[in-house]
Amino acid sequence: MDYSQLDQFLAAGRWQEADEYTWLVMLIVVDREAEGWCGYIYHRR
């Protein structure tokens, strides 16, 4: 997984975009991109 986009968001102080990108990466990692949720994290949002 390439995290360079996340690094760019964080370096630029673009916190909301970094948060949204992190959420997308987490969904991809747990293979829930199509469903839009991933267990415990879903309950916290």
PDB file as gemmi writes it, atoms N, CA and C in Angstrom:
CRYST1    1.000    1.000    1.000  90.00  90.00  90.00 P 1                      
ATOM      1  N   MET A   1       0.851  -1.182   0.000  1.00  0.00           N  
ATOM      2  CA  MET A   1       0.000   0.000   0.000  1.00  0.00           C  
ATOM      3  C   MET A   1       0.888   1.234   0.000  1.00  0.00           C  
ATOM      4  N   ASP A   2       0.564   2.177  -0.840  1.00  0.00           N  
ATOM      5  CA  ASP A   2       1.322   3.420  -0.960  1.00  0.00           C  
ATOM      6  C   ASP A   2       0.665   4.496  -0.084  1.00  0.00           C  
ATOM      7  N   TYR A   3       1.408   5.003   0.882  1.00  0.00           N  
ATOM      8  CA  TYR A   3       0.887   6.013   1.801  1.00  0.00           C  
ATOM      9  C   TYR A   3       1.393   7.418   1.480  1.00  0.00           C  
ATOM     10  N   SER A   4       1.946   7.624   0.298  1.00  0.00           N  
ATOM     11  CA  SER A   4       2.515   8.929  -0.031  1.00  0.00           C  
ATOM     12  C   SER A   4       1.452  10.029  -0.054  1.00  0.00           C  
ATOM     13  N   GLN A   5       0.244   9.715  -0.486  1.00  0.00           N  
ATOM     14  CA  GLN A   5      -0.832  10.719  -0.486  1.00  0.00           C  
ATOM     15  C   GLN A   5      -1.149  11.147   0.945  1.00  0.00           C  
ATOM     16  N   LEU A   6      -1.189  10.196   1.861  1.00  0.00           N  
ATOM     17  CA  LEU A   6      -1.429  10.524   3.269  1.00  0.00           C  
ATOM     18  C   LEU A   6      -0.304  11.405   3.804  1.00  0.00           C  
ATOM     19  N   ASP A   7       0.921  11.063   3.484  1.00  0.00           N  
ATOM     20  CA  ASP A   7       2.067  11.883   3.901  1.00  0.00           C  
ATOM     21  C   ASP A   7       1.919  13.319   3.399  1.00  0.00           C  
ATOM     22  N   GLN A   8       1.470  13.475   2.171  1.00  0.00           N  
ATOM     23  CA  GLN A   8       1.305  14.816   1.595  1.00  0.00           C  
ATOM     24  C   GLN A   8       0.211  15.603   2.314  1.00  0.00           C  
ATOM     25  N   PHE A   9      -0.904  14.946   2.585  1.00  0.00           N  
ATOM     26  CA  PHE A   9      -1.979  15.612   3.319  1.00  0.00           C  
ATOM     27  C   PHE A   9      -1.498  16.072   4.692  1.00  0.00           C  
ATOM     28  N   LEU A  10      -0.806  15.203   5.396  1.00  0.00           N  
ATOM     29  CA  LEU A  10      -0.326  15.537   6.735  1.00  0.00           C  
ATOM     30  C   LEU A  10       0.719  16.650   6.697  1.00  0.00           C  
ATOM     31  N   ALA A  11       1.637  16.581   5.764  1.00  0.00           N  
ATOM     32  CA  ALA A  11       2.679  17.601   5.651  1.00  0.00           C  
ATOM     33  C   ALA A  11       2.090  18.978   5.347  1.00  0.00           C  
ATOM     34  N   ALA A  12       0.977  18.996   4.622  1.00  0.00           N  
ATOM     35  CA  ALA A  12       0.334  20.257   4.253  1.00  0.00           C  
ATOM     36  C   ALA A  12      -0.670  20.734   5.303  1.00  0.00           C  
ATOM     37  N   GLY A  13      -0.852  19.942   6.362  1.00  0.00           N  
ATOM     38  CA  GLY A  13      -1.812  20.322   7.393  1.00  0.00           C  
ATOM     39  C   GLY A  13      -3.255  20.168   6.955  1.00  0.00           C  
ATOM     40  N   ARG A  14      -3.476  19.332   5.970  1.00  0.00           N  
ATOM     41  CA  ARG A  14      -4.829  19.088   5.446  1.00  0.00           C  
ATOM     42  C   ARG A  14      -5.436  17.912   6.214  1.00  0.00           C  
ATOM     43  N   TRP A  15      -5.829  18.213   7.464  1.00  0.00           N  
ATOM     44  CA  TRP A  15      -6.221  17.173   8.419  1.00  0.00           C  
ATOM     45  C   TRP A  15      -7.488  16.432   8.005  1.00  0.00           C  
ATOM     46  N   GLN A  16      -8.495  17.137   7.512  1.00  0.00           N  
ATOM     47  CA  GLN A  16      -9.746  16.480   7.119  1.00  0.00           C  
ATOM     48  C   GLN A  16      -9.502  15.496   5.972  1.00  0.00           C  
ATOM     49  N   GLU A  17      -8.735  15.911   4.992  1.00  0.00           N  
ATOM     50  CA  GLU A  17      -8.433  15.021   3.873  1.00  0.00           C  
ATOM     51  C   GLU A  17      -7.588  13.840   4.330  1.00  0.00           C  
ATOM     52  N   ALA A  18      -6.669  14.079   5.259  1.00  0.00           N  
ATOM     53  CA  ALA A  18      -5.860  12.990   5.803  1.00  0.00           C  
ATOM     54  C   ALA A  18      -6.742  11.990   6.536  1.00  0.00           C  
ATOM     55  N   ASP A  19      -7.712  12.501   7.282  1.00  0.00           N  
ATOM     56  CA  ASP A  19      -8.642  11.632   8.011  1.00  0.00           C  
ATOM     57  C   ASP A  19      -9.467  10.787   7.049  1.00  0.00           C  
ATOM     58  N   GLU A  20      -9.996  11.415   6.009  1.00  0.00           N  
ATOM     59  CA  GLU A  20     -10.799  10.684   5.026  1.00  0.00           C  
ATOM     60  C   GLU A  20      -9.965   9.652   4.274  1.00  0.00           C  
ATOM     61  N   TYR A  21      -8.739  10.007   3.943  1.00  0.00           N  
ATOM     62  CA  TYR A  21      -7.854   9.073   3.249  1.00  0.00           C  
ATOM     63  C   TYR A  21      -7.495   7.890   4.157  1.00  0.00           C  
ATOM     64  N   THR A  22      -7.251   8.181   5.425  1.00  0.00           N  
ATOM     65  CA  THR A  22      -6.952   7.109   6.385  1.00  0.00           C  
ATOM     66  C   THR A  22      -8.119   6.143   6.478  1.00  0.00           C  
ATOM     67  N   TRP A  23      -9.328   6.675   6.530  1.00  0.00           N  
ATOM     68  CA  TRP A  23     -10.531   5.836   6.592  1.00  0.00           C  
ATOM     69  C   TRP A  23     -10.607   4.931   5.355  1.00  0.00           C  
ATOM     70  N   LEU A  24     -10.354   5.489   4.191  1.00  0.00           N  
ATOM     71  CA  LEU A  24     -10.382   4.705   2.955  1.00  0.00           C  
ATOM     72  C   LEU A  24      -9.320   3.612   2.976  1.00  0.00           C  
ATOM     73  N   VAL A  25      -8.117   3.949   3.415  1.00  0.00           N  
ATOM     74  CA  VAL A  25      -7.036   2.960   3.489  1.00  0.00           C  
ATOM     75  C   VAL A  25      -7.423   1.830   4.434  1.00  0.00           C  
ATOM     76  N   MET A  26      -8.024   2.180   5.571  1.00  0.00           N  
ATOM     77  CA  MET A  26      -8.426   1.143   6.530  1.00  0.00           C  
ATOM     78  C   MET A  26      -9.474   0.225   5.919  1.00  0.00           C  
ATOM     79  N   LEU A  27     -10.416   0.783   5.175  1.00  0.00           N  
ATOM     80  CA  LEU A  27     -11.435  -0.047   4.519  1.00  0.00           C  
ATOM     81  C   LEU A  27     -10.797  -0.984   3.496  1.00  0.00           C  
ATOM     82  N   ILE A  28      -9.837  -0.482   2.752  1.00  0.00           N  
ATOM     83  CA  ILE A  28      -9.151  -1.310   1.747  1.00  0.00           C  
ATOM     84  C   ILE A  28      -8.379  -2.429   2.439  1.00  0.00           C  
ATOM     85  N   VAL A  29      -7.685  -2.094   3.510  1.00  0.00           N  
ATOM     86  CA  VAL A  29      -6.859  -3.079   4.212  1.00  0.00           C  
ATOM     87  C   VAL A  29      -7.709  -4.211   4.769  1.00  0.00           C  
ATOM     88  N   VAL A  30      -8.885  -3.904   5.306  1.00  0.00           N  
ATOM     89  CA  VAL A  30      -9.739  -4.955   5.862  1.00  0.00           C  
ATOM     90  C   VAL A  30     -10.733  -5.486   4.841  1.00  0.00           C  
ATOM     91  N   ASP A  31     -10.554  -5.081   3.570  1.00  0.00           N  
ATOM     92  CA  ASP A  31     -11.361  -5.564   2.451  1.00  0.00           C  
ATOM     93  C   ASP A  31     -12.848  -5.272   2.646  1.00  0.00           C  
ATOM     94  N   ARG A  32     -13.160  -4.060   3.110  1.00  0.00           N  
ATOM     95  CA  ARG A  32     -14.551  -3.643   3.301  1.00  0.00           C  
ATOM     96  C   ARG A  32     -14.873  -2.378   2.509  1.00  0.00           C  
ATOM     97  N   GLU A  33     -14.093  -2.095   1.498  1.00  0.00           N  
ATOM     98  CA  GLU A  33     -14.280  -0.868   0.731  1.00  0.00           C  
ATOM     99  C   GLU A  33     -15.702  -0.774   0.167  1.00  0.00           C  
ATOM    100  N   ALA A  34     -16.221  -1.853  -0.392  1.00  0.00           N  
ATOM    101  CA  ALA A  34     -17.549  -1.826  -1.003  1.00  0.00           C  
ATOM    102  C   ALA A  34     -18.651  -1.620   0.035  1.00  0.00           C  
ATOM    103  N   GLU A  35     -18.468  -2.208   1.229  1.00  0.00           N  
ATOM    104  CA  GLU A  35     -19.483  -2.099   2.267  1.00  0.00           C  
ATOM    105  C   GLU A  35     -19.418  -0.755   2.994  1.00  0.00           C  
ATOM    106  N   GLY A  36     -18.227  -0.146   3.080  1.00  0.00           N  
ATOM    107  CA  GLY A  36     -18.076   1.130   3.742  1.00  0.00           C  
ATOM    108  C   GLY A  36     -17.998   1.069   5.251  1.00  0.00           C  
ATOM    109  N   TRP A  37     -17.714  -0.101   5.798  1.00  0.00           N  
ATOM    110  CA  TRP A  37     -17.583  -0.225   7.247  1.00  0.00           C  
ATOM    111  C   TRP A  37     -16.543  -1.275   7.579  1.00  0.00           C  
ATOM    112  N   CYS A  38     -16.068  -1.251   8.823  1.00  0.00           N  
ATOM    113  CA  CYS A  38     -15.124  -2.290   9.244  1.00  0.00           C  
ATOM    114  C   CYS A  38     -15.180  -2.479  10.764  1.00  0.00           C  
ATOM    115  N   GLY A  39     -16.070  -3.305  11.199  1.00  0.00           N  
ATOM    116  CA  GLY A  39     -16.166  -3.734  12.591  1.00  0.00           C  
ATOM    117  C   GLY A  39     -16.205  -2.624  13.624  1.00  0.00           C  
ATOM    118  N   TYR A  40     -15.311  -2.693  14.576  1.00  0.00           N  
ATOM    119  CA  TYR A  40     -15.261  -1.775  15.703  1.00  0.00           C  
ATOM    120  C   TYR A  40     -15.197  -0.322  15.254  1.00  0.00           C  
ATOM    121  N   ILE A  41     -14.465  -0.038  14.227  1.00  0.00           N  
ATOM    122  CA  ILE A  41     -14.309   1.330  13.760  1.00  0.00           C  
ATOM    123  C   ILE A  41     -15.649   1.891  13.316  1.00  0.00           C  
ATOM    124  N   TYR A  42     -16.471   1.059  12.721  1.00  0.00           N  
ATOM    125  CA  TYR A  42     -17.801   1.481  12.276  1.00  0.00           C  
ATOM    126  C   TYR A  42     -18.615   1.988  13.456  1.00  0.00           C  
ATOM    127  N   HIS A  43     -18.541   1.335  14.576  1.00  0.00           N  
ATOM    128  CA  HIS A  43     -19.330   1.711  15.741  1.00  0.00           C  
ATOM    129  C   HIS A  43     -18.855   3.009  16.375  1.00  0.00           C  
ATOM    130  N   ARG A  44     -17.601   3.360  16.174  1.00  0.00           N  
ATOM    131  CA  ARG A  44     -17.047   4.560  16.766  1.00  0.00           C  
ATOM    132  C   ARG A  44     -17.339   5.815  15.959  1.00  0.00           C  
ATOM    133  N   ARG A  45     -17.669   5.696  14.687  1.00  0.00           N  
ATOM    134  CA  ARG A  45     -17.867   6.884  13.843  1.00  0.00           C  
ATOM    135  C   ARG A  45     -19.216   7.486  14.056  1.00  0.00           C  
TER     136      ARG A  45                                                      
END                                                                             
